[in-house]
Amino acid sequence: MRYRPEPGVVLRRAASRFRTDAEGVRSRHVFSFGTHYDPENVGHGPLLVCNDETVLAGRGFDDHPHADAEICTWVLSGSLVHRDSTGHSGVVVPGLAQRMSAGSGIVHAERNDAWLTAPGRPVAPVHFVQMWLRPDVPGLPPSYQQRELDLSELPRGWRPVASGHHPDAAVQLGSRGATLWVTVLAPGVGRQLPTGALAHLYLARGAAELETVGVLGAGDSVRITGEAALTVTGRTEAEVLLWTMAP
């Protein structure tokens, strides 16, 4: 593999992410978020937020509003209780694709409280990645969608989890040019990235090697501009989240 970054490929290491720490909640922000602002780091195309969250039992995010954002949540471990002002509620676990379209306005809460409603459930931290995209049409009524995936599919190839156009995606988005792909790589297994005019790779766990970039660790991210046909290879078992997007 080549290790000199090519034009249009920008690596950001996990250590460079913005950090927000509250009682029982640890947030790591790939892009500018809240009080953390960098004019050179305010998103990539329609992808505005990519937050890596760890929440201890009994903690979380109480009721708070959103508007005009397509919000996708991917749980890596543990369980996350969701409740919103449109009446949707449930427990999000690994393998459950979730999309909330905030539209003209919605209020929701996310907490690690599943043990309250399911006695005997292990009291463990929940680790998840939440991603927000700009919708194509602002001001639409808010909506919600979730769907279970077969996690055994992920080691076999890229799975379209959320999309504005892919017919096989688990949940649909109001950002037509965007698709979230997820795969799990075994050590030594290489897989070519799906391509788009823009792409954003986030290594959620494990270690991998990306062609032209080098070795990636958990929390590293790569922005790609142009349809570069790059291959990512597992160094350990690695879970990779990749957005392909139109500008």
C-alpha positions as CSV (number, residue, x, y, z in Angstrom):
1,M,0.0,0.0,0.0
2,R,1.0,3.6,-0.6
3,Y,1.2,5.8,2.5
4,R,1.4,9.4,1.1
5,P,-2.1,10.9,1.3
6,E,-3.5,11.5,-2.2
7,P,-5.1,14.9,-3.1
8,G,-8.7,14.8,-1.9
9,V,-8.1,12.5,1.0
10,V,-7.8,14.1,4.5
11,L,-7.1,12.1,7.6
12,R,-8.1,13.3,11.1
13,R,-6.9,11.3,14.0
14,A,-9.1,10.4,17.0
15,A,-6.9,12.5,19.3
16,S,-7.7,15.7,17.3
17,R,-11.5,15.4,18.0
18,F,-13.3,17.9,20.1
19,R,-14.3,16.6,23.5
20,T,-17.4,17.2,25.7
21,D,-17.4,15.5,29.1
22,A,-20.4,15.6,31.4
23,E,-21.4,13.4,34.4
24,G,-21.7,9.9,33.0
25,V,-21.5,11.1,29.4
26,R,-18.4,11.2,27.1
27,S,-18.8,12.8,23.7
28,R,-16.1,12.9,20.9
29,H,-17.0,15.2,18.0
30,V,-15.5,14.6,14.5
31,F,-16.8,18.1,13.4
32,S,-17.4,21.4,15.1
33,F,-20.3,20.9,17.6
34,G,-21.9,23.1,20.2
35,T,-19.3,25.3,21.8
36,H,-16.5,23.6,19.8
37,Y,-16.0,25.6,16.6
38,D,-13.3,25.3,13.9
39,P,-14.2,27.1,10.6
40,E,-12.1,24.5,8.8
41,N,-14.0,21.7,10.3
42,V,-17.8,22.2,10.0
43,G,-18.8,19.1,8.2
44,H,-18.3,17.3,4.9
45,G,-20.9,18.0,2.3
46,P,-24.4,17.3,3.8
47,L,-22.8,15.4,6.8
48,L,-22.9,18.0,9.6
49,V,-22.3,15.9,12.8
50,C,-20.5,12.7,13.6
51,N,-20.5,12.2,17.4
52,D,-19.0,9.2,19.2
53,E,-20.9,8.8,22.5
54,T,-20.4,6.7,25.6
55,V,-23.2,6.9,28.3
56,L,-23.1,5.2,31.7
57,A,-26.2,3.5,33.1
58,G,-28.8,6.0,34.4
59,R,-27.3,8.9,32.4
60,G,-28.0,10.4,29.0
61,F,-29.5,13.3,27.2
62,D,-32.8,14.6,28.5
63,D,-35.5,16.3,26.4
64,H,-33.9,18.6,23.8
65,P,-35.1,20.0,20.5
66,H,-33.9,19.5,16.9
67,A,-35.0,20.9,13.6
68,D,-34.1,20.3,9.9
69,A,-31.7,17.4,10.5
70,E,-31.7,13.8,9.4
71,I,-30.4,12.0,12.5
72,C,-29.0,8.5,12.3
73,T,-28.0,6.5,15.3
74,W,-25.8,3.4,15.2
75,V,-25.3,1.5,18.5
76,L,-22.0,-0.3,18.8
77,S,-22.6,-1.9,22.3
78,G,-25.2,-1.6,25.1
79,S,-28.7,-0.2,24.7
80,L,-30.1,3.3,24.2
81,V,-33.6,4.3,25.2
82,H,-35.3,6.7,22.7
83,R,-38.4,8.8,23.3
84,D,-39.7,11.7,21.2
85,S,-42.5,14.2,21.0
86,T,-44.2,12.4,18.1
87,G,-44.9,9.5,20.3
88,H,-42.1,7.1,19.2
89,S,-40.2,5.3,21.9
90,G,-38.1,2.2,22.1
91,V,-34.7,0.7,22.9
92,V,-32.0,0.9,20.2
93,V,-29.4,-1.9,20.3
94,P,-26.6,-3.1,18.0
95,G,-28.1,-4.1,14.6
96,L,-31.1,-1.8,14.9
97,A,-31.0,1.0,12.2
98,Q,-32.6,4.2,13.5
99,R,-33.5,7.4,11.7
100,M,-35.2,10.5,13.0
101,S,-36.1,13.3,10.7
102,A,-36.4,16.4,12.9
103,G,-38.1,18.4,10.1
104,S,-40.1,21.5,11.4
105,G,-39.2,20.6,15.0
106,I,-39.1,17.6,17.4
107,V,-38.1,17.1,21.0
108,H,-36.4,13.8,22.0
109,A,-34.5,12.2,24.8
110,E,-31.8,9.5,24.7
111,R,-30.8,7.7,27.9
112,N,-29.1,4.5,29.1
113,D,-32.2,3.5,31.1
114,A,-33.1,0.1,29.5
115,W,-32.5,-1.6,32.8
116,L,-35.5,0.2,34.3
117,T,-37.9,-1.3,31.8
118,A,-36.2,-4.7,31.3
119,P,-35.2,-6.1,34.7
120,G,-32.2,-8.4,34.4
121,R,-30.7,-6.4,31.4
122,P,-26.9,-5.9,32.1
123,V,-26.2,-2.4,33.5
124,A,-23.5,-1.5,31.0
125,P,-22.4,1.7,29.2
126,V,-23.9,2.3,25.8
127,H,-21.5,3.2,23.0
128,F,-23.0,4.7,19.9
129,V,-22.3,6.9,16.9
130,Q,-24.8,9.6,16.0
131,M,-24.7,11.4,12.6
132,W,-26.7,14.3,11.4
133,L,-27.2,15.3,7.8
134,R,-28.8,18.4,6.1
135,P,-32.2,17.4,4.6
136,D,-33.0,18.2,1.0
137,V,-36.2,20.0,1.9
138,P,-36.4,21.9,5.2
139,G,-39.5,22.3,7.3
140,L,-41.2,19.0,6.6
141,P,-43.2,17.2,9.3
142,P,-40.9,15.2,11.6
143,S,-40.8,11.5,11.2
144,Y,-39.2,8.4,12.6
145,Q,-38.1,5.0,11.2
146,Q,-36.2,2.0,12.6
147,R,-35.5,-1.5,11.3
148,E,-33.5,-4.5,12.5
149,L,-30.6,-5.8,10.5
150,D,-28.9,-9.2,10.5
151,L,-25.5,-8.4,12.1
152,S,-24.1,-11.6,10.4
153,E,-24.4,-9.8,7.1
154,L,-21.8,-7.2,8.0
155,P,-18.7,-9.4,7.8
156,R,-19.8,-10.4,4.3
157,G,-19.7,-7.0,2.7
158,W,-21.0,-3.4,2.8
159,R,-24.6,-3.1,4.1
160,P,-26.6,0.0,3.2
161,V,-28.0,1.0,6.5
162,A,-29.6,4.4,5.7
163,S,-30.1,6.1,2.4
164,G,-32.0,8.7,0.4
165,H,-31.9,6.6,-2.7
166,H,-30.6,3.0,-2.2
167,P,-33.6,0.6,-2.5
168,D,-32.0,-2.0,-0.1
169,A,-31.2,0.4,2.7
170,A,-32.7,-0.5,6.1
171,V,-34.1,3.0,6.7
172,Q,-34.7,5.9,4.3
173,L,-33.3,9.5,4.5
174,G,-34.5,12.9,3.4
175,S,-31.0,13.5,2.0
176,R,-31.3,11.9,-1.4
177,G,-27.6,11.7,-2.4
178,A,-26.4,10.2,0.9
179,T,-26.0,6.5,1.9
180,L,-24.6,5.1,5.2
181,W,-22.7,1.9,4.6
182,V,-21.5,-0.4,7.4
183,T,-19.1,-3.4,7.3
184,V,-17.1,-5.5,9.7
185,L,-13.6,-6.5,8.6
186,A,-11.8,-9.6,9.8
187,P,-8.0,-9.3,10.1
188,G,-6.4,-9.4,6.7
189,V,-9.8,-9.0,4.8
190,G,-9.8,-6.1,2.4
191,R,-12.9,-4.4,0.9
192,Q,-13.1,-1.6,-1.7
193,L,-15.0,1.4,-0.5
194,P,-18.3,2.3,-2.2
195,T,-17.7,5.5,-4.1
196,G,-19.5,8.8,-4.3
197,A,-18.6,12.4,-5.2
198,L,-17.9,12.8,-1.5
199,A,-17.2,10.1,1.2
200,H,-16.6,10.1,4.9
201,L,-15.1,7.0,6.6
202,Y,-15.3,6.6,10.4
203,L,-13.5,3.7,12.1
204,A,-15.9,2.9,14.9
205,R,-13.8,0.1,16.5
206,G,-10.7,-1.9,15.9
207,A,-7.8,-1.2,13.6
208,A,-7.6,-1.1,9.8
209,E,-5.4,0.0,6.9
210,L,-6.7,2.4,4.2
211,E,-5.0,2.5,0.9
212,T,-3.0,5.7,0.4
213,V,-3.5,6.7,4.0
214,G,-2.1,4.0,6.2
215,V,-3.1,2.4,9.5
216,L,-6.3,3.7,11.2
217,G,-7.3,3.3,14.8
218,A,-10.7,3.5,16.5
219,G,-12.1,7.1,16.2
220,D,-10.0,8.1,13.2
221,S,-11.9,9.6,10.3
222,V,-11.1,10.2,6.6
223,R,-12.7,12.7,4.3
224,I,-12.6,11.8,0.6
225,T,-13.4,14.1,-2.3
226,G,-13.8,12.5,-5.7
227,E,-14.7,8.9,-6.5
228,A,-11.4,7.3,-5.3
229,A,-11.6,3.5,-5.4
230,L,-9.7,2.9,-2.2
231,T,-9.5,-0.4,-0.3
232,V,-9.7,-0.7,3.5
233,T,-8.2,-3.8,5.1
234,G,-8.7,-5.1,8.7
235,R,-5.7,-5.2,11.0
236,T,-7.9,-6.5,13.8
237,E,-11.6,-7.0,13.6
238,A,-12.8,-3.5,12.6
239,E,-16.2,-1.9,12.2
240,V,-16.3,0.7,9.5
241,L,-19.0,3.4,8.9
242,L,-18.8,5.0,5.5
243,W,-21.0,7.8,4.1
244,T,-21.2,8.3,0.3
245,M,-22.7,11.6,-0.6
246,A,-23.5,14.1,-3.3
247,P,-22.1,17.6,-2.7
